[in-house]
Amino acid sequence: MTSLTDAAVICVDMGGTTTRIGVFANGRRLPGAVRIATPKPARGGSIRTEHLDQIADAVARVRFEAPGQGHEVGLAVGATVDAAGRIRNASMLWHEPSEGFDLAAAMAARLPWASITVANDIAAAAWRYRSLGRFGLVTVSTGVAVKVFDDALPFDRKLLLDDDGLGGEVGHVRVDPPTELVEAGTPWCECGNTSDLCSYVSGPATMRLVALLAAAQPQRWRDSKLSALAAGVPERLTSRELALVAGAGDEFTAEVLRVSTRPLAAQLLHMSALLGLRRFVVMGGFANGVGAPWYAALRANLDELLPQGGWFTGWTAGDLDVLVRPSYDDDDSLLGMAEFLAARRHQYRELHKPVGESTTTVRSRSRPRCGREQFLARVAFAGICGTDLQMLRGDRGCEPGVLGHECVAQVVEVGAAVRAVVPGQVIGVNPNHPHDDHDKIGHNQPGVLRELAVWDGALAERGQAVRLPDEGRAEWVLLEPLACAVRSLRLARDAGRGGRILVIGGGISGLLHVLLARQWGAERVLLANRGGDRLRLAVDRGVLPAEDCLPVSAGLAAAVRDATGGAGVDAVVVCVSGAGPDILADLWPALADDATVHLFGGFLPGDTVRLPGGDAVPTHPIRCGQRRTVRLPAGRTGTLLGSRGASADEYQEALDLCAGPAGLRLGPLVSHVVSLDAAPAVLAGLASTGRVNGDPTLRVVVDLTLPGRSVRAVDGSALPRLKAPS
C-alpha cells in the first residue's frame, strides 16, 4: 500500500505571465517541469476557459509520466481567492474580475481523478520560507500583496488570514501619491482602482509610471538612456529593457524606481511596526527581474522614511539591511505549494464542538502516531444524525468533542499487535461497545466527523470495525442506523415478518424501519409524520406509496383503522424526535390484540409516555430492555418495549441486506452531500430549522474528501464512493 508520504503531487503556479507545472515526490521536484505562457485576452475577450483547459491538459500529461500516479493537485493562483477555492478578483491574472467563479469546482470537473487544493500564490509561496519563522512575504509582479507567516502558530493559523482564507491584499489599498506625480497624472490599476499601491509598485504600473514621469520631466526623459532605447516613446518600453537600463546607471530610470518603490517602503515600515516584523522576503518577476537597482531604490526609501522612535528605537543601518531580502528564484509559488501539501499530510482536520457550546468549528490537528495496539483510519464519509443535533442544541449532555457515529472509513496504518484489521481495508464502525452500553463513539468518545481517527485495536477485535466492500459507498453511513432498525423490528413483531406495522416518524430511522419491514414481507406498512415534507420525500424517493402515508393528527387512530380494514396494527415503532408523553395517547384504540409498541428513538432522559389508564411510564428503562404489559381498550392487551444500538452481528446483517440487485437501496435516503468546511453552517441550520439551504432533508452525508464549502442536493443515484467498482 502506498504510504501517505510517497505519492507524487502535482503543483501549478498560475501566474499572470507564465504558468508552471511541476511534480514532487519524496520531498524533491522531479525532472520535466512544464512552462506555458498564460494567455492574453483579445480586446473584449476572455482567456479563463482557455487557460484552465491548458492547465488541465498539461496536468494530465505530467501525471501520466509521474511515478505513483498521484491524485493531489495544488493550484497556486495569482488572484484573490478564498479558502473554498472561489475567486474574489482575478483582474491581474485573467484581466477580468471573475468574482464568485468556483475555480476548485472548475478544475475538479476537468480533472475528476484529482483532489484539488486552491490557494493564493503568495500564501502558497510563504511555505517555502517557513524556516525563517516569522516574516512577511511580498510579491511585486503583475500585482502587489503581502502575506504574514508565523511558524510558531498552529498549522491552520500560520498564515494570518481570516476564516475565508483572505488577507494581505494590500495592493488595492489607496495610498498618498508621491509629490513627483501630483501634477503628472493619476496612476491606475488593472482592478479598476486609481492611486492604490499596485498603481505605483507593480510591474505594469511601473512601466506606465515611465510615461507619467516622461510627461512631467520632458528634458530628463529626452536625456535618458530609456528614451534613446524607446526612440522617445515610453509606451514602447518593456520591463526587460527597463531592467537593462537600470543596471547601466541611468538617472531617469533610478528616479522611476525611487518613485515606484516609495509607497511600498512606507507600507513595509507600517507593517514592521504594527506586527513586530523584522524580515520581509520579496518575490515576483518584476522586482527580481530588475534586481539590484530596484532593491537599492527600495532601501533608499526605507532609510529616508525610517522613524526614530517607538518600535524603531535603536534601529541601525544593519537592521534595514536585513529587513528586506530577495526570494531565491521564480519558483516560490510552485515549491511553496509543494511544501504546503507535504506539511498538510502531517495534519488532519476535525469538526470540533466545544463543551457547553451550540457551535462547531473545523480545526487542524497534528497527525497522531499509531501505537502498537492501535490503528488509524481515514474517514471518507460521515452521516449527520439526529443525536448529533440533540448534542449540539444541548438536549443531550454528551460532550464527545467531535460529533458523529456513522461512517465509512479506510484503514491506513496498523500497530504491530493488531490483527483484526489490515491497511487498505474499508470499514464501517459500530459505535456501540458490546459489553458497556455507556461507551459509545460520538457520545462519550470522540466521534467520526474528522479526517483521521485513531482507535484501539480492541475495538476491531470486539467486532466494532465491520469490513465493507472496497468500493466504500457514501450511503453505507446508514448501515449503523439500519443495524439498529434490524434489532428494533425483530423485537417489535415476529422478526418483522408478516403483520401490519405503523412507523411514527418520517426521519431516517423511521424510513429505515419502513424499508426493512417491507423487505421482510410485512402485510402493510404505514408511515405517520407531523409534517408533509418528509412524507413527500419518502414517496418521491420510492420508500413507500402515497396511500400508506398518514399525518400525525387527532384522527390518526381512525386513519390507521381505516387503512387496516378495522383490524388495527400489530406493531407500532416510535421514531420521532421530541415525541412527548402523549404521542400514543390517541393511538391505543388502533392497536390489534397482542400488539407491540416499540420505543426506538427520539427520547431523552426523563421522557415518559402515557398509557391508556393515564399512567406515565419512563421511557429510559423500557429502551434499556424492560417490558411492560399494556391493557388496551375492548379487553385487548399489548406490550411496551424498546431497544438501543445494535450488535456486530446486526451490523453485518444490515450489510448483507444491502447486497445484490434485490437488496435494500439506501442511496435514496441521502438528500445532501456536504464538505467538512461546510459542515458547521449545515449543522447549525439542521439544529435550528431541520433544513439545508431552505430544503427539507433526509440524511446529510459529510464527504471528507470534498474541497471547499460545498453543499450539494442529491437524489441518491450517483453518490460518491471511495473506489469505482471493477
ZIQUI-V53537 format. One line per field, one symbol per residue. phi: phi as a letter, one per 40 degrees, with the letter a starting at -180 (. if undefined). A space follows every 10 residues. Layout:
phi=???
This chain:
phi=.cccbcccbb bbbcccbbbb bbbbafgbcc cgcbbbccdb ccdgcbbdcc cccdcccccc cccccccgfc bcbbbcbcac bcccgcccab dccbgacfdg cccdcccccc bcccccbbad cccccdccbc ccgbabbbbb acbbabbbbb cccddcbccc bcccgbigcc cbccbccddc bdccibcbbc chcbfcdccb ccddcccccd ccccccbccc cccccccccc fgbccccbcc cdcccdccgc cccccdcccc ccccdccccd cdccbgcbab bbbhccdccc gdcccccccc cccccccbaf dcdgcbdccc cbcbbcccac bdcccccccc ccccccbaba ccbcdgbbbb bcbcbccccc ccbbabbccc bbccbdcccc cccgcbccbc gbchababbb cbabccccbc bbdgccbbbc ccccbaccbb cgbbbdcbca cbbbbcdcdc ccgccbcbdc cfcccccccc cccccdcccc ccaffgcggb bbbbhccccc ccccdccccc gccabbbbac cccccccccc cgcaccccbb ccacccdccc cccbggcgbc abbcbbcgcg cbdbdccdcc cccgcbbbcc agcbdgcbbc cdchccbdcc cccchcbbcb ccdggcbabc aaaagacccc cccccccccg ccccbcdccc babbcccccd ccccccccbg bbfgccbbcb bccccccgcb bbcbbgcacc bcaccc
